[in-house]
Every structure is written in structure tokens, then in C-alpha cells.
Amino acid sequence: MPFDIARTRAAYPALTEGFAHFDGAGGTQTPQSVVDAVADAMRAALGNRSTAFAPGRRSLELVAAARTAVADLLGATAQGVVLGPSATALTYTLARALGATWRPGDDVVVSRLDHDANVRPWVQAAEAAGATVRWAEFDPATGELPAGQYAELVGERTRLVAVTAGSNAIGTVPDVATIAKIAHAAGALVCVDGVHSVPHGPTDLASLGADFLVTSAYKWSGPHLAAMVADPARWEPLRPAKLLPSSDAVPDRFEAGTPSFPLLAGVAAAVDHLAGLDPTATGDRRQRVRAGLAAAQAYEESLFDRLLAGLAAHPAVTVYGAAARRCPTVSFRLAGWSPAGLAAALGEAGLCLSSGDYYAYEYFRTMGLRDSGGAVRASVYHYNTADEVDRLLAELDRLARRRETMAG
């Protein structure tokens, strides 16, 4: 059954404004069902978590429902879902807790392909512990992150390997499962950044081999919250800094302060939205989420192929990265335009694209592009259309010809 793009777009009220959103890698638009879930929770009587009165019990239920929804999305266990304000904040929490167990002579392995949120917390934790940082390098020509190099990088003193499941800059999808096998064979833990990969296809914690996996709800149609998941047994030995009166249970002890209960209602609603992307899917929510994201993935890949072909055919466009497997995200430059200037010109035409380094600091620094403005990023999501892709390509062509005219 073809992906019903009209039905899908109708779920997003923001799309009626007419902008073409190619900035999903920085944050997606919000379905009406998520807006309603947040608003309904805010209209209801809520109290801080308590079993003594109904509004307090509602808050407990919202937290539990969000954990269960994230577990269904990722193939995890609800008791192992830690909720927080952002992927960066959660990774810092984990890095501080794990780093407290490291000693001089230990080492951690990070990658130059990753978003800095899965690099800097580990580098800083290693520095604080006197541990060594080892770097996995990407192929500058293709953007691939060769898994074979990890056999040389990982050793008996490696405590953690941090790797992305999808580059937020050029879309590369590394062979995380193979990397995780190498790490586990040496007794190391694996932290996977799933922020960019989770929105674009089915995700399974066990299949990836991830000990910890982080994701951001606002990248998959939810509110600005994040979650990090692991087997509860992985969380159990870790002792984060916390207030004395706060819960010492897992996963609560990793969540500082009172959560935003209405936004947690939006997290559960967003997972339900993803579970409804394939209206023919049956089974429990986990099965329907996988089916919905698989259908969206096939649709997104068809649009992305169209976008890549158009960019590659344009003589004034330079595309970065050419990995065999990639999320539907590409960075590029247009001759005669700075990345910031191009993004602004596209914005004037109602096309929303990001420019800069998008926190993929090591990638752009290694490529020698960071000091000159990085690149422009186009990211396809399941509400984009072929007409929008053609609109973007046509506008790039118009801007290229405009610059040629000015130069002549």
C-alpha cells in the first residue's frame, strides 16, 4: 500500500502555513494529536506525584505512560527509560556517573562523525578521570565510519565506546551492531546516539547492541524532551549526584527535579502518532510503531533519492558524504554562496534549511569547513513531498543563476 502522504500531512496543523520544512534534523513539526495531549494534560488537575490524591496519581500515570511509550518505540523496558530535558543533558548525566568509575589507564572511544553531544561529555569525563580518549575516524570522501578500525581502537582497558546510529550532518548510518560486538568482546559498554536515526526507521535496542541509547522526542513529532534507555540492570550500579530526599530507585534517581507532566503526555501521543503511520498495521503498539516507521522510511528514501539525484546533477552544488547507508539527510554548498547566506535566501522563499555545523563539530572541523561556515543541511521527514523537493531544487537553480548573473 502506498504511503498516504495526504493523510499524514493532515495530522500537522503547522503545514498549513505553507513552509517547506527540510529542517527535521533540527526538530520536526507537531501533530494535532500531540498538541491536544499536552493541552488536555494542562487543562486537567495535576499535582506533584503522589498516591494520596487523584491529581497526584494522574502525574504518576503520565510518567509511567511516557516510559512505556518510549520502550515500545525502541524495543526497551519501561523500567529502564530515563526521561530528561535533552539528549545532551542525559548524556552528561550518564558520562558523569560512568566517569566516576574510571581510572588513569582506562580509555574511551569516540567518533569524529558524531554530534558533539555524544563526544564532549565523554571527552570531559575521561579528562576528569585521567583516562585516555581514542578517536574513530570517518572516510572524508564517503563519510563512512569503518567498523574495522574499532578492532585496533578497543582494548582491555576500554570502558566505553560512543557512536552515532545516524549522522545528523551527512546521514551516514554506521554498522553499530558490529562496533558493539567488538566493544563487548573487550568488556566495554556502548552508548549509541539515536537522536537522528530513530525518527527514520524501526529501532531495536538489542539488535543495535547498545547498552545505552538516547533519543529526542522533538525529532520524531513530539515535544522538547528526551529519553535514554538501557536494561535496568545497567542503571543499577551507577550512582549519579542527586538530592538526598529524591528517589533512589531506577530510573527515578537519574531524573533531577520535577518533570513536565504535560509534555510527557505529548511524548506518549507522539509514539501513538508514529504507530498510526501505517493504517493497515495490526498488533500491539510496538508492532504498529515498527510498521509505521518502516512505511515512513520507504517513503522518505524515495524522496531522498530524488533530492540527491537533483543535487548531484547540479554543477554548482557540492554534496558532502556518500555513504552506502544513510538517513535522509544531506549537507551541501552552492557555489558563490556562503552557507548562512544560502539558508537565508532559501528561507525568504519559504524553504526551511539549517546552515552551520549543527553541532557536528568534529566532522566539519576535520573536513576544513567549519571556519568557513559549515554547509547547508536538507533533511527529509515523513511529511515532506516530491513537490517540495522539486521546489527546493528549482530554487537552488534560480539562486545559482542569479549569482552567475551578478558575477557576470
N, C-alpha and C positions, 0 to 999 in steps of 0.2 A: 504494500500500500504506500503510495507517495506521501511524503511528509506534507501535512496540511499547514502550509505557511500562513494562509489567511486566518485560520482558526488560532494559530499560535500568536500571530501579531495582535489579534483582537483582545488578547489577555493583557496587553501592555498599554495602559492609557497614555503614557508619555509619547508613544509613537505617533499619536495624532498631531503632534506639533510639527511634524514634517522633517525633522533632522534625520540624517542617515548616520547611525551610530556604529562606527568602526573602532570604538574605544572600549569594547567589552573587557579587554585585558586589564583595564584600569578600573572597571566597575560596570556592571550591567544595569539596565533599566529594571523597574519593579512591576510585577504583575498586579492586577487589581486584587486578586485573592490574598496576596501578601499585605498590601495596603490595608485591606479590610481586617485581616487578622490582627495587625498591630493596633488599628483604630478600635476594634472591638475590645481588645485587652485593656486599652487605655480608658475606655468608657466604663468598663466593669470595675467593681470594687475590688482592689488588690491591697494586700498588706505585705509586710515582710514575711518571709517564710515561717510558718507556724502551723501546728496541727490543732491549735486551740480554737480557731475561728475560721469561717468559710473563706474570707478574702486571703488569709494566710495559706490556706490549703490550695487555693487557686494558683498561687505563686509557685508552690511546690509542684503542682501538676504541670505548669508551664515549663519549668526547668526539666522535669522528667520527660515531657513530650519532645523538647528540643534535643535532649540527649538521644532519645530513641530514634528520632528522625535522622540525625547525623549518622548514627550507627547503621541505619538502613541505607543511607546514601553510600557509605564507604565499606560496608561489609565488616563492621566493627561490633563491639559490645557496648551497650549503653553505659555500663558502669566504668568504661574506660574512656569516655568522652569528656574532655576538659574544655569548658567554654570560656571565651575571653574576648577582649575588645578588638584584637587584631592578630594576624599571624605573626607579626613582628614581636608583639608583647608576649605571646605564648612561647615563641621560640627562645626569647630571652629567659623566660621562667624556667624552661627546661634546661637551657645552657647553664644557668647559674646552679641549678640543682645537680646536674651531672658533673659540672666542673668542680664542684666541691669534693668529688670523689677522685679526681685526677691528681697525679703526682709528677714531679720532674722525671723525664724519661718516657712518659706516655706521649702519644701523639693522636691527632685528629686529622681527618682528610676532608677537605672541602673542594669545591669545583669553581673554576672561573666562568662557568656557564650560568651559575645560579644568580637569582635575585639576592641582593645584599642581606636580606633578612634571614637567609639560610647560609650566610657566610660570616658576617661580622659578629653575631653573638657567639659563634664557636671560636673564632679567632681571639676575641677578647677573653672568653672563658679559659682558653688554652694559655694565653699570656698570663692571666692571673694565677694559674696553677703551675706555671713553669713548664708546660707541655709544648711539644713541637707541632707546628702546623705544616701539613703536606698538601700540595696543590695538584688536583687533576686538571689537565689542560684540554681544551677543545681544539678541533682542527679548524684553523682560521678560514680555510677555503670552503668547507662544507658546513661548519657549525656542529658537526658530530662530536659527541663526548665518548671516545673509545673506551669500552668497558675493560679491554685487556690491560690497560695501564694500571688498573687497581691492584692487579696481582703484584706489582712492584711497589705500589704505594702503601698497601696494607700489610702490617706485620703483627707480631705477637704483642706489641705494646700499643697497638691502635685501639683506642677506646670508642671512637665514634666515626662513622662516615656520614657526611651530609651531602645529599644530592637532590637535584630537582627531578620531578617526573615530567616536566614540560617547561621549556624556556619561555619566560614572559617577554623576551626580546625578539627571538627568531623562531620560536615554536619547537625547537628540537625536542624530541622525546627520547631520552637516553634509555638504554637497556638496564633499567633499575633492578630487575629481578636478578640478572647476572652479577651486577655490582653488589647486591645484597648477599648473594651466595658467597662471594669472595670475602666480604666483611665478616659474615657469620662464621665462616670456616676458621677465621683468626680470633673469634671470640668478641668481635666488635659489634656495637649497636649501630643501627641505621636510622637516620632521621630524613624523611622524604618531604620535600616541599611540593604539595599537591595543589597549591593555590591556582596555578594556571592550567593544570591538567584535568582536575576534577570537573570543571564545567563542560568539558568537551568529549566526554565518553564515560562508559561504566568504569568504576574504580573498585578494586578489591584489595583490602589491606594485606591479606595473606598472600595473594598472588604476586604483589609487588615485593614481598619480603620485608616490608617496612616494620620496624619496631615502633616508630612514631611517625605519624602522618598529619600534616597541618593543612587546613583549608579555610578559605574565607567565604562566608555566605554571600557577600555582596558581589562576588564574581559569578555566582550561579542564581541570580534573581532574588536574593534575599537581602536582609538589612545589613548594616555595617557591624557585623560580629564575626567571630572566627571560632574554630574548634581544632583541637589537637587530640588525636585518638591513638590509643595503644591498648594492648592487653592490660587489664587492671593489675596483673602481677608485675608488669613493667613499671607501673607507677609506684607500687607499694614500697620499695626500698628507698625512694627519693624523699628528701625532707626539705622542701622549699622554705624560705623565710616567710613567716606568717604571723598574724596577730595571735596572741595567746588564747583569747576566748573563741576564735573561729574554729570551725570543724577540723578535726584531724583525719577525717575519713577520706578515702579515694572515691571520686575525683575532687571532692569539695576543697581539699586543702591546697589545691593548685589554683583556686579561683579567689583572688583577693577582692574583698568588698562585696557589696550587694549588686547582683546583675540587673540588667534592664529587662524586666519581665515582659513588657510588651514586644520588645524586639525579639525575644526568644520565641514568642508566638509567631513572629514573622519567619523565623528560621524553619519551624515545622511546616508552615504554609508553603515556603519555597520548595522544600523537598516534595511536598504533595504536588506542587506545580510540575516539577520535573517528572514525577510519577505519572502525570497525565499527558505527557507529550505524545505518547503513542496511545490513542484512544482505544485501540484494539487489544492492548496488553491486559493480561489477567494475572491472577496470583496475588501474593502479599505485596506490601509496598516495596520491599527490597527487589522483588522480581519486576515490578512495574517501573521502578526507577531505572533499573538496568535496561529494560526495553525502551523506555523513553529516551534515555541518553544515547543508546545505540542508534535509534532512529534519527535523533538530532545530529549525531556525529556524522552519519552518512550524508545528511543534507548539507551540513557545514562543509564537509570535504568537497562536495560538488561545487559549492560557491567558491571555496578557496582555490580550487584548481582553476576556475575561471579567472579569479583575481591574479593568481601567479602567472598564468599564461599572458594576461594583458600587460602586467608589469614587465615580464621578461621580453616581450615583443617591442617595448618602447625603447628607442635608442638613447633617450636622455635619462633613463631610470637605472639606478644601481641597486640591486637586491642583495641583501646580506643573508647568508645561510642557505644551504641546500640539502638539509638532512633528509634521509630516506623516510623517516617517520617524524611527523611534526604536528603539533597543534595548529589550528588555523590562524596563525599569527605570522606576520612578516614585517621586517624593518627595511626601509629603503631610503634613498635620496634621489632628488630630481636635480639635474644639472642646472646651475645658475641660481639655485635657491638654497638658503640656509634651512635646516630642519624647522626651526621656530617660525621662520617666515612662511614656509610652505604650509605648515599646520594652520597658521593664521589665515592664509589665503583660502585654504580649503574650508576653514571654519566660516568664512564670510559667505561661502556657497552652501552652507548648511551641512557640511560633511565633518563629522567629529572624529579627529585622529589626534593621537598624542605625539609629542616630539621630545627629544632629550635622550636620557639614558634609562628612564623608567626604573631606576634603582638596580638595573643590571650593570652595576658599576664595573666589575671586573671584565665583563665581556667588552664593553665599549672602550675601556682603558687598554685592554690587550690589542684591540683592533685599531688603536690610534685614532678613534673617532670622538672620544669623549670631550676633549678640549675644543673641538670644532662644532659642538652642538649635538652630537649623537646622530640620531636618524629620526625618521617619521615611522610610526607603527600603525599598521592596519590589522585589526583583529576581528574575525568573523564570529558571530554568535547566532543562535538558532532563530532569532527574529529578523536577521538580515535577508535581503532578497537579491536575485540576479539583477534586477533593475538598479538597485543601489550600487552593486559592484560596477555595472556599466556606467553609472553616473559618476562614480569616483574616477574610473579610468578616463572618461571623457574630460573631466575637469583637469586631471593631470596633463592631458594632451593640450588642453586650452592654455594652461599656465606655462607649459613648455614653449608653446608657440609665442605666447606673449613675451616671454623673456628673450626669445630669439629676435623678435621684432625690436624690443628695446635695445638689445645689444647691437643690432644692425643699424 
